[in-house]
Amino acid sequence: KKAQHTRERILQTRALAGTTLASPRVRALESGKVPHAVVMLDLDKTSLYGNDGNDLPLSLQWQDKPHSVVEQLYKLLVSPNIRPALNLIHGQAEEVTVTIYTRRPQVVHYTSPHRQEPVRLLFNAAWHQGGQLLLPGHVKTAADMMREYSGEALLTEERRDVEKI
């Protein structure tokens, strides 16, 4: 009801001002949609191949394939069982961002073939929360991540392994 009232006020204000230009937020209110929705998909639960579905996109990244190729693959891997929900969300928002995440415990606890015990990997302290490693959006590559590494010194072979996780 409040959204309808807001839409009506915007339309009245525009009519009085004689303008038709609008910000994305105003257009969203006029259409009855939210301006922006973010959908987070757990790759292990929503992919056709579960955790194995993550290995192929990672291998494409290791082969330096363009981001667009990896994105196309992820679109193909999303289970058809969740497509109706995604379509519904797309119908209710002006803009939809789909974020895929997966749990990779070896990014926090690395088992080195050169040591007798696991190595706890530490990066920027702000990234570590509740036993998880939450990478900010500006981290795009393994090199970006390793620039923030602050844990125990790694052997060259171990560092190469960690960069490929």
Disulfide bonds with the S-S distance in Angstrom:
none
